[in-house]
Amino acid sequence: MDLIQDITLSDFYRYPPIGEDDWRYMYETARVRTLESTMLSRVLLADMVNTPDFAGAAELLSSTEYAIGSSSTDAQIEQMLLERRTAIRVQFAELMLDEDLVQLMRAREDFSNMRLAIRRLVTEKPLGLDYSNEGAVPAAEFEDILQQENYERLPDYLQDTVEAAVLGYYENKDIRRIDYNIDRMHYQWRIQRAEELGCIFCVSFGRVHVDLYNIKTMLRLKMAERDEKDFFFSGGFVDIDKFVQGLAMPYESISGLFFATPYYEIIEEGVRYLKQEQSFLKIEQLCDDYMMGFLKTTKEIAAGPQPVVAYFLMKEAEIRAVRMVLTGKKNGLTSKLILDRLGNWHS
């Protein structure tokens, strides 16, 4: 069955399908249900935001897995968060019964490393410490592979990607084309691979990502008064033509164009904030909220890989939320600004 073609906007109202139960995952699903109850609450995060200073926010984390000292440096905070991220990824791999799904999620690190490696190759910057060793290709090998143009050492899903990214850059020496082509190839591969594995949840997850990317791209291009129609991705639930059409419409009419889609409220509220504040803060937050809502639909599954994957992604979102709050408090951002970006995230 071609899952990409068979699932359309007419098949759902708010969130796309997530597939059926898989009773092999009875224990694993029960385990993540317990783990979900230990996640940070929205109330705790809000209390952290509303503390007068960084020390107060750090104190509220003292009884959690994110405990840090009130005098912790940026480097120490980042190291703690990276350790938590590594731990949750190890736990995810241990809980998953399908290794192919583990590899599907792990490939994100390879695409991310590829982006850094190509950027540093064309700008002649050395390999740095911000590469991840959690992908299929060791971080230290990327620079050597690219310099020698020995792409056969890369997994199949990266061989076409590196060529598309490098050629895209040298066409006009536009570094944005590196990001665009890597993201395009990543989304395309992720959806195709999920379809091959028969994972409806992962197909829907990938297609939603494409839609949200296109929404943000449409508004960023419009704000910059650029008419570059080839920056949109195919493969989402919403046809590219709708986003292209949105570029040519006045701001107040854009949301109506998406009235029959699940993203109407995101665009309506995001555009309003964009016009008032000249900021993309709200649209980023609303897109995150939508994705979180989609992940939480896995609570309908009694047993299956979907709740395990969703828990893993929600824990990653929790880590990003902690980073967001701590960074905001350290840099003296207002509580309102942090809360606006944090949105409706909660466990």
HELIX and SHEET records of a PDB file:
HELIX    1   1 LEU A    3  ASP A    6  1                                   4    
HELIX    2   2 LEU A    9  ASP A   11  5                                   3    
HELIX    3   3 TRP A   23  TYR A   25  5                                   3    
HELIX    4   4 MET A   26  GLU A   36  1                                  11    
HELIX    5   5 ARG A   42  ASN A   50  1                                   9    
HELIX    6   6 PHE A   54  LEU A   60  1                                   7    
HELIX    7   7 ASP A   74  LEU A   95  1                                  22    
HELIX    8   8 GLU A   99  VAL A  122  1                                  24    
HELIX    9   9 ALA A  139  GLN A  148  1                                  10    
HELIX   10  10 TYR A  151  ARG A  153  5                                   3    
HELIX   11  11 ASP A  156  ASN A  172  1                                  17    
HELIX   12  12 ARG A  176  GLU A  196  1                                  21    
HELIX   13  13 ILE A  200  MET A  223  1                                  24    
HELIX   14  14 LYS A  229  PHE A  231  5                                   3    
HELIX   15  15 ILE A  240  LEU A  247  1                                   8    
HELIX   16  16 TYR A  251  LEU A  257  1                                   7    
HELIX   17  17 TYR A  264  GLU A  277  1                                  14    
HELIX   18  18 LEU A  281  LYS A  296  1                                  16    
HELIX   19  19 THR A  297  GLU A  300  5                                   4    
HELIX   20  20 PRO A  305  LYS A  330  1                                  26    
HELIX   21  21 SER A  335  LEU A  342  1                                   8    
END                                                                             
